[in-house]
């Protein structure tokens, strides 16, 4: 253990990790933890920015995730990323959708995009139809 | 007698020495953003960026020797014996910056290199922590090949490495929204304004301002775009990641590329998925920078006629 700590590279890495914790701590203290929230207007705005229109939607109770069906049949997934929102518009065939009681799980063909897990207050008919393979 | 090919001075660990400055400037920028609301910080985003910087250092320790070994191997076949003189160092500074420009441009235009570089662009924020959101796979992805011509010409490998490190340190401070325009410096230097354009996803800003230290290369090769105060910048990548998980950030494009290659139906498709522009697909169904810019230009042309019709 002593020998490892005498290695300047290991020391540098330990120091770097400590400094990262310090900076993240300062960011937290300064209040940079405010997250965006999703609502119907925001979903419509996000879709419009991509030249699309929202037909149906569900928003998680914490307002940090949402799934919308667009008028052209595609799906729009929205997630809060800090102050920003990240969206993806995909064809229904590019997602695997599982509907459980009070919960929705989506996995994507694009593995770069993490699966979406969200709670649901209610399950609209269009979502059940989508989960069963209908459009 | 000293070998003229050896450096006449001890080269300090430039990046290591710069780290305390990085930390101080990040904390100052956080405070400025808090007080002035100019620029944006997010706790989770910054934690991811800093973790990526840490991972970059770890991968550098593990694999950095590969690039250095390649430099010295090519240096055996050098065309000229360029020693450590002032004129050679000045020439090396410009040559390194030119090599960086082409590395950076191709890293945006070819998916193989983009798979490593995308990491740096994956934040939807733009602040000094974004500068530290660095690749883990750059050396393994052979990014260093763009500097091999310099050592082949005869610039000593340590000189090239020294100017690469200086370039990296220079590029740290330009990742900020807290600094506006910088007067005549904008003509020759890469500045925060120029680099904000480079990090933007707005169609008019895509594939622009690849400079490292000097913006002259973009002006020379036709990739310069000035920041437009009327256009609000959106940062990140075309398909925003939707995750703060460092492992996904580091490897998602590589995995996507290998998956595409595995499903390719011909050798042409393999080449297209690997060395084509990011977003290339055989049927053109995915978005590339070129297709996004084309669609944007068409919309721009339609808008004035629509206004005139009204």
Interface residues (C-beta under 8 A of the other chain):
Chain A: X9 X12 X13 X16 X17 X19 X20 X22 X23 X24 X26 X27 X28 X30 X31 X32 X33 X77 X79 X81 X82 X83 X84 X86 X87 X88 X110 X111 X112 X113 X114
Chain B: X16 X19 X23 X26 X27 X30 X31 X34 X40 X41 X42 X43 X44 X45 X46 X47 X50 X51 X53 X54 X57 X58 X61 X124 X125 X129 X236 X239 X240 X241 X242 X243 X244 X245 X248 X252 X253 X255 X256 X259
